[in-house]
């Protein structure tokens, strides 16, 4: 479990294909001597496992599933990524509950200067929009952020100068792809409501109009 409070930017030094999988070799923003084999590290929002340590870098395994559902498959040596180690029991919980399980890839549609801050608009697939609410939390490339507003294509974010300067957002440009994890609590609520609706449908049965609509 993570908080979405990025510890710093890691630097990709190697990307080693392993069949459909890949090993990402990343120099972390913390002393590599603190790294532990088997620990979880959120990398641009995706939870990866440290499998070995080489010099001043950690090797992280990314499965074919992870590569297909995130932007990690596009990383190249020299790229910088947001990184956060898993939270410890008793830590301050400054962000929100982040699992490191990316739901979808979004696109930065707009970046505007708003006073000292930046307004960033992110578009995401329509099927995930119901889980994003105004003033709720969303994780973008591993960063815990507050949603300013939602429309039919995506959502707006207000990025304060500190967050902009300390994360990969300072490198972002319009059209860039970003990993999105929607709010965990929202996903459970949506699932429970969906199951309740399915049960009501089964109890109600189908009307003649329903059958016609399905082609019978």
PyMOL commands that set and color helices and strands:
alter all, ss='L'
color gray80, all
select helices_A, chain A and resi 32-34+64-69+72-74+126-129+161-166+168-171+184-204+208-213
alter helices_A, ss='H'
color red, helices_A
select strands_A, chain A and resi 8-18+21-27+40-43+46-54+57-62+80-85+104-114+117-123+137-140+143-150+154-159+177-181
alter strands_A, ss='S'
color yellow, strands_A
deselect
rebuild
show_as cartoon
